[in-house]
Amino acid sequence: MSTDSDKAQAQQADRGRPPVIRPVVVYPYKQPCDVEGLRKLFGALKKLEGDSRFARPNTVVNNQTRYRSSAERNRDSKLVAAFDVAMNEVVQPVSSVTETWAVDSCALWLRGLGDAFLGAEQEQGIHDVFWLIPGDFDYATKEGEGALEKLSEIPLVVLDGRAEICLGEISVPLNSSKQLIDTYGTYGLLYNWFPSEAQGIREVTSKPRSEFFALNYPTLEQALIDSRWYAYEQTLMILLQNMKGRTPVRRISRIELGYISDEESTRSTLSAAMQQVERTERALKLFWREKAESEARPNWKDDFRRLDAQSESVRTSAMVILRRLLN
């Protein structure tokens, strides 16, 4: 049975245009004083310059980051210098830069992936691949360098037609904030609101909030145009959009990236963990309501009240566990 990806590739092949991977890098929201991790990341991207399968990356920078890292607004000369070095010596020689206003990471994703989608549309690149890369991970460690060696495998899985969605899955310590959030928050809430879909997603990945992923054109088109783009937990929402009960409607794959930490994991604060759980619950509630309304389910309001009460219990239990282990 042919898929959207197969049809898109066949149509594009007829036009004689080769496929292109479009990398989108999300610059750190908080400027790091040490830019060595960024050097490693963009150094790895520079190695792809001679590969015709990869377009020039685009890096999305939040204007708040730019202003807060300026000499006019920040007295920390090391941080100001770090931003200047990162922009002028690390990022711009390898990547184009888009400056935008964004309230959250998912808004930066929307700008970067949205611009890449428009570029593909203008070029009739209906089988291009869209590759999201977070810039706030520590790529300067031994583990980070190991992850960089595997990073380009994520979009290549999609480009080669082995999957339509590919996730990069990091390994985290058992009692880390990320692991606790996913175990007691994300999956606890997911099993409450979407039990069948949760089982199917769990068979694919244990990290449904991954910031490393690649999508083919039809999948991104669905997320941008046919569905709502969510302010929070967009990776999880994309996975839900592509599940029919327990069965994925698009081929989903994953690449193991090993142990690599980001700014969130190094903070491991209770407040940050609580916020992640609350955001997940809000997104799942909205997705459930919209799905129920679109399907014209009878008595969906009564079902929502029941699930909402259960959801509160799940969230409360998750908060207790997080408070005990992260406080």
HUCOR-V736369 format. One record per backbone hydrogen bond with DSSP energy under -1.0 kcal/mol. CO is the residue of the C=O (numbers start at 1). NH is the residue of the N-H. If there is no record, write none. Layout:
BEGIN
CO	NH
CO	NH
END
This chain:
BEGIN
3	7
4	8
5	9
6	10
7	11
8	12
9	13
10	14
12	17
13	16
20	129
21	55
22	131
23	58
24	133
25	60
26	135
35	39
36	40
37	41
38	42
39	43
40	44
41	45
42	46
43	47
45	48
46	49
48	51
51	54
53	21
57	96
58	25
59	98
60	27
61	100
62	66
63	67
64	68
67	70
70	74
75	77
76	80
77	81
78	82
79	83
80	84
81	85
82	86
83	87
84	88
85	89
85	90
86	91
87	92
91	94
91	95
96	59
98	61
100	63
104	108
105	109
106	110
107	111
108	112
109	113
110	114
111	115
112	116
113	117
114	118
115	119
116	120
117	121
118	122
119	123
120	125
121	124
124	126
125	128
129	22
130	215
131	24
132	213
133	26
136	263
137	139
141	145
142	146
143	147
144	148
145	149
147	150
147	151
150	153
151	154
152	156
153	157
155	159
156	160
157	162
158	161
164	216
165	253
166	214
167	255
169	257
173	176
176	180
177	181
178	182
179	183
180	184
181	185
181	186
182	187
185	189
186	190
187	191
189	193
190	194
194	198
195	199
196	200
197	201
198	202
199	203
201	204
201	205
207	210
212	168
213	132
214	166
215	130
216	220
217	221
218	222
219	223
220	224
221	225
221	226
222	227
233	237
234	238
235	239
236	240
237	241
240	243
242	249
244	247
247	244
251	164
251	165
253	167
255	169
258	171
261	138
262	266
263	267
264	268
269	273
270	274
271	275
272	276
273	277
274	278
275	279
276	280
277	281
278	282
279	283
280	284
281	285
282	286
283	287
284	288
285	289
286	290
287	291
288	292
289	293
290	294
291	295
292	297
293	296
297	300
299	303
300	304
301	305
302	306
303	307
304	308
305	309
306	310
307	311
308	312
309	313
310	314
311	315
312	316
313	317
314	318
315	319
316	320
317	321
318	322
319	323
320	324
321	325
322	326
323	327
END
